[in-house]
Amino acid sequence: MKICRGTAVTMKKMLETQFPGIDVILDNYPPSLPKRLLSKVVPVFQFGVIGIMMAGEQIFPMIGITTPPPWYYSLRANRFGSIATAWLLGNVMQ
């Protein structure tokens, strides 16, 4: 739930008035380490899949793989679906 800044400031003032001596800090709660790492890894995966799909078979010799792996051909059979799935699933995971 997103609260606008004015509402948060109003709530802070109400709490400080109701409970003297309390220190209310308006800041986002920091996410846990696994969630922060996932937010860094997922975009790399997303753009990796999209890059492989856009570059085609030519990219594999550039990275030292002589023949494309079998999973590439199943992704290539439905390029749009593969790219859309990588994009949407990546955004959900982030």
MOMOWO-V229700 format. One record per residue. RES is the residue in one letter. SS is DSSP state (2 for helix, 1 for strand, 0 for the rest). OMEGA is omega in degrees with one decimal (NA if undefined). NEAR is the number of other C-alpha atoms within 10 Angstrom. Layout:
BEGIN
RES/SS/OMEGA/NEAR  RES/SS/OMEGA/NEAR
END
This chain:
BEGIN
M/0/-179.0/3  K/0/179.8/4  I/0/-179.8/7  C/0/-174.3/8  R/2/-179.0/10  G/2/178.5/9  T/2/179.5/10  A/2/179.1/13  V/2/177.9/14  T/2/178.8/11  M/2/178.7/14  K/2/-179.9/17  K/2/178.6/13  M/2/179.8/11  L/2/-179.6/15  E/2/177.2/14  T/2/-177.4/11  Q/2/-177.2/10  F/0/-178.5/10  P/0/178.5/8  G/0/178.8/9  I/0/179.1/11  D/0/-179.0/10  V/0/-179.6/12  I/0/179.4/8  L/0/179.9/11  D/0/176.1/7  N/0/176.4/6  Y/0/-176.1/6  P/0/178.9/8  P/0/179.4/9  S/0/-177.6/8  L/2/178.5/9  P/2/178.9/9  K/2/177.0/13  R/2/178.3/12  L/2/178.5/11  L/2/179.9/12  S/2/176.5/15  K/2/-175.2/12  V/2/-174.9/13  V/2/178.9/19  P/2/177.5/17  V/2/177.4/12  F/2/-179.6/14  Q/2/-176.2/19  F/2/174.3/15  G/2/178.6/13  V/2/-179.7/19  I/2/178.5/19  G/2/178.5/13  I/2/-179.7/17  M/2/-179.1/19  M/2/-176.8/13  A/2/179.2/11  G/0/-175.0/12  E/0/-177.5/16  Q/2/-175.4/12  I/2/-175.4/16  F/2/175.5/15  P/2/179.0/11  M/2/-179.7/9  I/0/173.0/8  G/0/177.5/8  I/0/-174.0/10  T/0/177.9/12  T/0/179.6/10  P/0/178.0/14  P/0/-177.9/10  P/2/-178.5/8  W/2/180.0/8  Y/2/-177.8/14  Y/2/177.0/12  S/2/175.9/11  L/2/-177.2/16  R/2/-179.8/17  A/0/178.2/10  N/0/-175.6/11  R/2/-177.7/15  F/2/179.7/13  G/2/179.7/12  S/2/-179.7/17  I/2/-179.4/21  A/2/179.0/13  T/2/178.2/15  A/2/-178.6/20  W/2/-176.5/18  L/2/178.5/13  L/2/177.9/13  G/2/179.1/18  N/2/177.7/13  V/2/-179.2/9  M/2/178.7/11  Q/0/NA/14
END
